[in-house]
Amino acid sequence: MKSIKNLIYGSSALLVLASCSTKQQMENKPLNIVYIMTDDHTAQMMSCYDTRYMETPNLDRIAADGVRFTNSFVANSLSGPSRACILTGKHSCQNKFYDNTTCVFDTAQQTFPKLLQKAGYQTALFGKLHLESLPVGFDYWEILPGQGDYYNPDFITMNNDTVQKHGYVTNIITDDAIDWMENKRDKNKPFCLMIHHKAIHRNWMADTCNLKLYEDKTFPLPDNFFDDYKGRPAAAAQEMSIVNDMDMIYDLKMLRPDKKTRLKSLYEQFIGRMDEAQRAAWDAFYGPIIDDFYKQNLQGKDLANWKFQRYMRDYMKTVKSLDDNVGRVLDYLKENGLLDNTLVVYTSDQGFYMGEHGWFDKRFMYEESMHTPLIMRLPKGFDRRGDITEMVQNIDYAPTFLELAGVEVPEDIQGVSLLPLLKGEHPKDWRKSLYYHFYEYPAEHMVKRHYGVRTDRYKLIHFYNDIDEWELFDLKNDPFEMNNLIDNPDYADVLDSMKIELNKLQVQYKDVVFEK
């Protein structure tokens, strides 16, 4: 499945016609790749997936002109590990970037940008990398240090200098990406441009022009917002509760001199980066909200609901800027005649909780964070439109981009190319299960280490290390994963088959789990 014939080779040196079966022959051009990835953008907050909350018209343009993957997942729901999986096409156990707290990405290893470079592609990266090492395999790059800042952010340049740029980070990253396409690349060569946004990462600081948006909206609490985690001790042990763990100042911006929270000083650093005009606009908006909040002295469920509403609004405002800037990229490609010859990909490094189970953040193998949005606007010659329902994973991006460019996919890449799906095929031997492994514990949010397997209907998770708990879910009858069936005798056969499948995948992906 890693080698698909009858495609135009993407390298300018290898541009050939493999057959007469696709419309790409008419163009006789290598294909470009524009890969846009955000941080913590969940499918619930994209109107091409979910219309309950907000509209994302520019993201919807990508889906409307191409395909929407409805069963798209990550292999490790955490920023750095997810990015390592994407670059290498391999699970964390093979690329060795397991977590954000102890790992440094080994830049000597094989990545798809390196292979594209060798095939004659220009490669560029702008924005967040978060791999604790400088980019390798890119002809041009500028990255944020660590998580980066929303306002007047620093960037590390190819000269290994750190420069501060004035403005809002989502706008700046887009400006730099468009400037590279317009002024810095060789327009006679194909390119792969990776636009990695900081948005919509915690603590959801919106651009000043969007601060007043969505204030008239009230959102219903998810049905399982007050989840009691019965039968799921690992879920009960987390520290990512909106009610208990969302910081009143850092997350919800309720700054007042006489109030102290765990993350207050970090928030003060963030707003301290603002210039006079930015800070004035910020204070003018949040000031009345702060006064009203402390005057109300909310308690119990009233306070929980207030936190949820503020979280939803701030998150949406940050998405609004992202969507606008995706529109700018699409408009540039269209105005410069590049759309027909470019694959445009939009995804996130993982999903996110918008109050489901009472949470924010990610990490768990549960659906909201394991699932990630994936939409693609296809080049001319690819007629597939609408939903793709096969199960795909972020380790599949690397072989897809390589095959699109006509580059042989190395045998050690663990993902599989999505090109057959983009061509409208439904391979009978397509994967029937997905493997997942989360390693970062103990750490922020205190989610236990766990691994598991997901099929189209069932999910089996094993939490290990300082705990030994199994969870089994029937996703058809329990899509919100509230009822752990691990001890239900009616599911004994399912459990046996899922354990067999889990072991098979661990062997396939060479994941040796050392448990205490």
N, C-alpha and C positions, 0 to 999 in steps of 0.2 A: 504493500500500500504506500510505501515511501517513494516509489518510482512510478511516475505517471508519464506515459508517452503522449505524443500528439500535442505538445505545447510548444510555444515559441520560446526559445532560449533567451534569457534576459540579458546576458552579458553582451556588450557591443562586439566583443571578439568572438562570441559563440552564436551570434544571431543567425538561426537557420529555421527552416520550415520543416517540422517533423511530419506533418500530414496535411491533408486538405479538409480536415473535419471541423475546424473552428474558424470563427470569423476573425480571430486575431491575425490570421495570415494577411488580411487586407491592410492592416496597419503597418506590418513589417517593422515594428519598433519594439525595443525592450520595454518592459513595464516598470513604472515607478511604484514605490510603496510609501505611503504616508501613514504612520502609526501614531495615533493619539491615545495616550493613556492617562487617566486620572487616578487619584488616590482615594480609596474608600467611597467611590460612587456606586451606589447600589441600584439595582434595576427598579426598585419601588419608586425611585425618584427620577425616572425617565418616562415621558408620556408615550413613547413607542412601546414600552412594556407595561405601564401601569398609569391609568388616568385619574387615580384617586387624589393626587396631591398637587402636581404642578405640570406645567407645559414646558417642553424642551424642543421648540420647533426646529432648531438646527440639527440636533441629534436625530430628530425624526426624519429630516431630509436624507440622512445617510441610510436609515432603515427603509424609507420609502423607495429610494432609488437602488436598493440592493437587497440584502438579506439580514434577517434577525435570527440569531441563534437562541433558541428557547431552553436549551439544556447545556449551558456553558458554565464550566466550573474551574476552580483553581486547585492546585495540588498542596498548597500550604498557605493559609489565609493570613498572611503577614507581609508587610511591604517589601523588605529586602529579599526574603526568600522567594516571594512571588516573582520579583524581577529577575532573580537568578534563574528560576525555572524558565522564564520567557526567553532570556538570552541564550541559554544552553539547550533548550528543548529536553531537559532532564529533570527528574525529581530531585528534591533536596539531598537525598541520600547519595546522589551521584555528583551533583555540582558542589556539594559540601558547604553551601551557605544555608545553615539551618535556622538561624534566628538573628534578630537585630542587635542582640546584646553581646555576643561573644565572637561573631564571625567577621572575617574580611574576605571579600570575593577574590578568588584566585584568577587574576587577569590573564595568566598564561594559558588557561584552558580554552578549548574550542567554543566559539560563539557564532551565531549566525551573521552578525555584522562583519566579523573577520572573514568569513567565507564569501560574503557578498563583495567585500573589498577585493578579494583575490580574483573574483569574476568580472571585475571592471566597474562595479557600482561605486558611486560616491555615497558615503554614509555620514550622517550628522545626528547629533543628540542635543536637545535643549531641555533643561528643567531638572527634575528630581531623579537621581540615580539611587542613592541611599544604600550603597554597597560597601562603604568604607574603603573604597579604592578609586583611583581615577579611571576614566573610561579608556578602553583599548579596543581598537577595531573601528574607530570613527575618524574620518578625515577632518571633521570639525565638531567641536563640542563646547558647551558652557553648562555647568551644573550647579545646583544649589548645594551648599554644605549641609549634610544631614537632612533634616526635615525642611530646611529653608524657612523663610519668613513671608508673611502675606504682604507686608508693607515695606517698601524701600529695601528689597532683599539684597543679600550678598550673592555673588556668583564666583565660582572658581573657573578660571579660564585655562586655555590650553598652555599658557605660559606659566601655569601653576601660581598665578596671582589671584588674589581675592579682590573683587571690585564690587562696589555698591551701586545699584541702579535705582533711580528714583521712579516710584510709581507702584502700581498694584501687580502682584506677581503673575497673575494669569494673563494680564495684558502684556507684560514684558516678555514672557516666554513666547507668546504668539508673535509679538513684534520681531523677536530675534529669529524665529523659525521662518517667517515670511521674508525677512531681510536676507536670510541665507539662500532661500529659493530664488530671490530676485537678483541678488548682487554677488554672492560668494561662490556659487556652484558653477561647474562647467556645464553649460546647457546642452552640450553635445553628448553627455553621458547620462545613463539612467541613475536614479538616486533612491536611497532609502532614508527617509527623514523620520526620526523618532521625537515626538513632542510629548514630554512627560510633565504633566502639571502637578503642582503641589496640591491644588484644590482636589477633593473637598475634605482634606484631612482636618482632624481636630486641631484647633478650636474654632473653626468655621467663622473666620473674620471676613465679612463681606466688603466689597468695594464701596466707597462712600456714596457713589451714585445709586447704589441699590439698597441702602440701609432702610429705607421706608417701605420697601416692597413687602407684601404678604402679611402686613400687620393686621389686616381685616379678616384674615383666615383663621378659623378654628378647626382643629383636627381631632377626629375621634380617637380615643386611645385604642390601640390594638386589643383584640379580645383576650390575648394572653399577657397583657401588660403587667398584671399582678400575679404572674405565674408563681406557684408555691414550690416548684421543682420536685414534686413528689416522684420518688423512684429514680431521681437523677442527681445524686450527691455532687457530682463534678460541676453540674450546672449551678447548684446552690452555692458552691464555694468561690465562684468568680467575684471580681471586683469591678464590674462594668455596668452597674445598675444606675439608671437615670435617677432613681429616688435616693440611693445611698452613696453613690460614687461620683456623680457629676458635680464638678467643682463650681460653686456659686459665682466665683470671680473669674477663674481661668476659662471655664466653658460657657458660662451664662452672662459674663460681663458685668456682674452686679458689684462693681468696685466702689468701696467707700473706705476712707482712711481708718475708721474705727473697726472695720471688719477684717478678720484674718481667715485665710484658708490655706490648705497645703500648697497650692500652686499659684498663690497670689503674686509672688515675686516674679514668676515666669511671665505671667500676663502683663505685669508692669514693664518688663523688658520689651514685650511685643509692641505695646502701645507707645513705648518710649522711642521706637524707631520712626514714628510718624512725624511729618513736618507740621508746621503750625496750622495750615489749612486743613490737613487731614485730621489732626487731633480735634480741631474745632468742630468739624462736621461730626466726628465720632461722639464727642461729649454732648453735642446738641441733640443727637438722637437718643443716646442711652441715658442721659441725665434724668429726664422725666420718668423713664421706666424704672431706674434705680430708686428714685424717691417714692414712686408709687408702690414698688415691691416691698420696701422696708416698712412703709406705712401700713400695708395690709397685714403683715405678720402672719402669713399663711402657714397652715399646719396640715399634716396628714395627707389625705388624698387631694386636697386642694393645692397643696404645695407640689405634689407629684405631677398633677395636671399642668400647673403653671410651668414647671421645668420642661415638660414634654413640649408644650406649645412654643416656648422660646427656642428650644433645640431645633424643632422642625423649621421654624422661620429662618433662623440663622443658617441652617444647612441649605435651605432652598435659595437664599440670597447668594450664597457662594456658588451654587449650581448655575444660577442665572448668568453670572459673569462667564463661567465656563462655556455655557451653551452659546452665548454671544460670540465668544472667541473661536469656537468651532465653526461658526458661521463665517467668520472672517477668513479662515483657512479655506473653506469650501468655495467662497467667493473668489479668492485669489486663484485657486486652481481652475475655476471656470473661466475667469476673465483672461487667463493666460493659456487657454487651450490645453490644459493638462488633465482634465477630468477623465477623458476617454481612455487615457493611457496610464491611469494611476489607480491602484488599489488603495482605498481609504478605509482604515480600520479604526474603530473606536471601542475601547474597553476600559476596565478599571483593574487595579492590581488585586482586588477582591471585592466582595460585597460588604454590606454593613447593616447593622440593626437600627431600625427606625422605631424603637420602642417594643419590638417583638420580644417576648420573654422579659420585658421591662428593661431592655438593654440599649446601650450604644456600643460602638466598636465592632470587632470581628473575631478572628482566631478560632472559634469553634467550627466543627465540621457540620453544624446544623445548616439548613438550607440558605438562610439569609446571608451568611458570610461565605459559604463554599461556592454558592452561585455567584457568577459575575456577568454583567452585561457584555455582549459582544455583537456588534453590528458592523457590516461592511458594505461600502459602495463599490460595486464591481466595475472593472474596466470594460471597455467595448469588446464584445465577443463572448462575454459571459452573460447568458440570458436568464440565469436563475434569479428569481425574485420571491419575496415572502419569507416564511419561516423555515428554518432548518432545525429539525427536532432530534437529530442524532446527538449522543452525548459527546461533547468535546471538552478539552482541558487546555490550560495555558501552555503546557509543554508542546502543544500542537502548532503554535504560531511559528516557531523556528523552521520546521520542515515545510510548512506552507509557503513561507516567504522564499525559502531556498528553491523550492520546486517552481514557484512562479517565475523566478529569475533564471530558471534553467540550470541551476546548480545541483549537482548530485548530493543527495542527502546522506550524510555519514551514517554508517550502520549503528554507531553507538548512541545516536539520538533516540530518545525513548518516546517522543511524541510521534504522531502520524499526520501527514499532510491533509489539509482540509480541501484541497483542490477538487477531488471527486465530488464532494458535496456542493462546492461552488459551481460545478458544471452540471448539477442537477442529477447526479447519480446517487444511488442508495446501495452502497456496497453491502453484500450479504454478510461479509466477514467483519463488519464494523464492530468495534468494541462493545461489550455488553455490561461493562463495569468500570468504575473509576477508583483509583487509590488516593488516599489522603494521609498526610502525616504532619502534625504540628508539634514543635519541639520546645518553644520558648517558655520555660517554667523553671524556677520562679522568676517572675518579671511583672511589669505593669499589667494590671487587670487579673493577674493570678489565674489564668486559665490552665488547667492541667494538661500535661503532655498526653497526646492521644493519636491514634492512627485508626483507619477504618476503610471500609469498602462501601460503595454506593452502586446499586443497580437501578433499573428504571422504576422499580417499586419499593425496594427495601434498602435500609441502611444499617450497617453494623459498625459500632464504634467501641474501641477499647481504650479507656483512660488508664495510664500506667505511671510508673515512677514512684511517687509517694502515695499512690492509690491503686486499687485494682478493681475497676468497675467496667462492666459491659453494658451497652445499650443497643437495643434493636428496635427499629421503627418501621411501620408499614406506611409508606408515604402516600399510598392511595387512600387509605382510610384515616390517616392521621397526618395531613400535610404540614401541620405546625409543630410536629414532633413533641407532643405532650405526654404520650403514653409509652413508657418503656416496656417492651414485650419480652425482655430477656428471660423472664421466669414463667412466661405463659406457655403451658404445655401444647396449646393449639399451634404454636409456631416453632415447635421443636425441630421439625424437618427443615423449615426455612433457616433456622439458626445453624443447623449443621451444614447446609449448602452454602450459606454466607461465610462461614468459617473456612470452608474449603476454598471458596473464591478469594478470600482475603489472603490465605496462604499462597495461593497461586500467583497473585499479584506481587506479593512480597518477594517471591522467587524471581518473577519476571523482571522486576525493577531493581533487584539486588539490594533490597532494604533489609539489613540485619538489625533487628530491634533488640537492644540490650536493656532488659528490664530488671529493676531491683526486686 
